[in-house]
């Protein structure tokens, strides 16, 4: 779960929009990447919870990591770097 939280924390800080818009963007990205079936957006508070102490679903962590890579995100520390490397090597 820690790796998932790291990815969602990085996503929350890198996403330039409001928490609600970032939640919508995450779901849109996950749908486009084929990670989930179409569904409603994720509330901003849910994103915060997932990144702090919640149990983020795998699809959300993968979507966050893939979005970060698409934005040429530079990991801020070795933990983020390792989490992003896992996303690159994970195939659903």
Secondary structure in CASP SS format (residue, H / E / C, confidence):
PFRMAT SS
TARGET T0000
AUTHOR 0000-0000-0000
METHOD secondary structure of the structure
MODEL  1
X C 1.00
X H 1.00
X H 1.00
X H 1.00
X H 1.00
X H 1.00
X H 1.00
X H 1.00
X H 1.00
X H 1.00
X H 1.00
X H 1.00
X H 1.00
X H 1.00
X C 1.00
X C 1.00
X C 1.00
X C 1.00
X H 1.00
X H 1.00
X H 1.00
X H 1.00
X H 1.00
X H 1.00
X H 1.00
X H 1.00
X H 1.00
X H 1.00
X H 1.00
X H 1.00
X H 1.00
X H 1.00
X C 1.00
X C 1.00
X C 1.00
X C 1.00
X C 1.00
X C 1.00
X C 1.00
X C 1.00
X C 1.00
X C 1.00
X C 1.00
X H 1.00
X H 1.00
X H 1.00
X H 1.00
X H 1.00
X H 1.00
X H 1.00
X H 1.00
X H 1.00
X C 1.00
X C 1.00
X C 1.00
X C 1.00
X C 1.00
X H 1.00
X H 1.00
X H 1.00
X H 1.00
X H 1.00
X H 1.00
X H 1.00
X H 1.00
X H 1.00
X H 1.00
X H 1.00
X H 1.00
X H 1.00
X C 1.00
X C 1.00
X C 1.00
X C 1.00
X C 1.00
X C 1.00
X C 1.00
X H 1.00
X H 1.00
X H 1.00
X H 1.00
X H 1.00
X H 1.00
X H 1.00
X H 1.00
X H 1.00
X H 1.00
X H 1.00
X H 1.00
X C 1.00
X C 1.00
X C 1.00
END
